[in-house]
Amino acid sequence: YHLIEKREAIEKASSHIVPEERPEWEENTSLKEWLKGFKE
C-alpha cells in the first residue's frame, strides 16, 4: 500500500521535472551543440 503511494508521489514529482512535451532546447540542435562544448 505504501509502495503504491510512494510510486504515485514520485510520478507526480517527476512529471514536473520531465515534462511530456519536449522542451524548446531539445529541438534546438545548435544550442545542444553549444551545451556539448561545456561537457568536453
Helices and strands as residue ranges (DSSP letters): H 2-17, H 24-27, H 29-39
